[in-house]
């Protein structure tokens, strides 16, 4: 059985909270690192951000599916 990534794993995939906030901002999605910190603390990424993260991962050649994001909680 494949282990599903946690919210912290997904954030780490992008280099951490600040790099992820910067990358999302550069992609036109307004967010700050404190919001991403809450994702990690709460153990869940808001569904409204899933496609943004999937698209950002794809643009960077990273493997991240909507299923990964849905199961991150």
Secondary structure, 3 states (H helix, E strand, C coil): CCCCCCHHHHHHHCCCHHHHHHHHHHCCCCCCHHHHHHHHHHCCCCHHHHHHHHHHHHHCCCCCCHHHHHCCC
